[in-house]
Amino acid sequence: MNSREPLERCLERHLVSAFVAPCDSDTPCRGDYACAAVAGSPKNVGACIPPYFLFQARVDGPLLDR
C-alpha cells in the first residue's frame, strides 16, 4: 500500500511499544544486537535492537518527507 500520509501520523496509528533491554558502556547488548540511541532516554543510555532494524532507519527522512 502506498500512501502520502505523513510518517508521523502513520506511526501514531501503527506503532507498538515493546520492552527492550537497555544498554550503555557498562551493560552492552548481547552479541547479535546493536545498542541504539533512544530519544528521551538518559545520556549515554540506549536500547538493544536487532541490527536488521537499522537498515530501515533513514538519516535523511522518509522518502515523501514534507
N, C-alpha and C positions, 0 to 999 in steps of 0.2 A: 504494500500500500504506500503510495506516495502522497504526502500532504504538505501544504505550505504553512501549516500551523507552526508558530514559533516553538522552538525547542523547549523553552521554559514551561509553556502551557502543556505540552505533551508530557514532560517529566512529572508535572503535578498530578496528572491523571494516571500515570503508569509506574511511577517509582515505588518500589517496595523496600522498606528499610530492613536490614538484616544485621545480626550481630556478627562482627568480625573481630579478630584478635588485634589488640593494639600492638604497636612496635615502636622502638626507639633504639638509641645506640646501645643500651644495656639489655634490651629484650628484642632480639632480631626475630624475623619471621622464620617459619620452617623453610627448608631448602628449596622447595618448589613454589614458594610465594614471594611476592615483592612487597616492600614497605612503601606505601604511597602517602603523600601528604593529604590531609583532610581539612577542609575549610572549617574553621571554628574550633579546632582542637588545640590543646596547649602547644606551645612552641616545641619543635623537635619531636613531636609525637605523631605517629601516623597509624595506618591501618594495613593489615596484611591482606593482600588481594591476589588472586591468581594472575600470573603475568599476561595471560591472553586478554584480560580486560584492558590492559594498557594500549594494545593495538587499536582499540576502538575509540580511545580518547584523542581528540584533535586539539592541538595547541592553537590553531588559527580559527577556532569557532566552527559551528555547524555549517554544512555546505550551503544552506539557504539562509545564512545569517542576515540579520537585519541589515 
